[in-house]
Amino acid sequence: MEDAEILTLAARDKRLVITMDTDFGELIYCSGRSHAGVLLLRLDDADSLRKVETVREIFLSYGSQLTGAFSVYHSGRLRIRNI
């Protein structure tokens, strides 16, 4: 499925996209595509268990702030931008 189609479906259903694909940032910032929120994980070297634990920690601490935002997790830090 194409990234643009994923964003469209997620926005329609008011769902957050969790991804490691940096192309989603370009879709949102350059093309202004609507979305319900995107969480970009920069965890290229992490195993699956670490990725799941990181997402769990993010949702526990910042879950209510992710809706409608473009968020990037990298090097232990989360940046949340409302756009």
Residue, then its C-alpha position, 0 to 999 in steps of 0.5 A: m500500500e502506498d504511503a499516501e493511501i495509508l495516511t488517507l485511510a488513517a485520517r478517515d478512521k482517525r487513527l495514528v500511524i506508527t512508522m519507521d518510514t521517513d517518507f511520511g514526514e515529507l508527505i505531511y510537511c511538503s504536500g500538506r496532507s491531512h492526518a490524524g497523527v504520525l509517530l515516526l520511530r527512529l529505532d533502526d538498530a532496535d529489536s522488535l521487543r525494544k520497539v514495542e516497549t518504546v511505543r508503550e512508554i511513549f503512549l503512557s507518557y504522551g498518548s493524549q498529545l499525539t493526536g493530530a501531531f507529527s511526532v519523532y522519537h530519536s535517541g531517547r527523545l520525543r519531539i511532538r509538532n502540531i501541524 
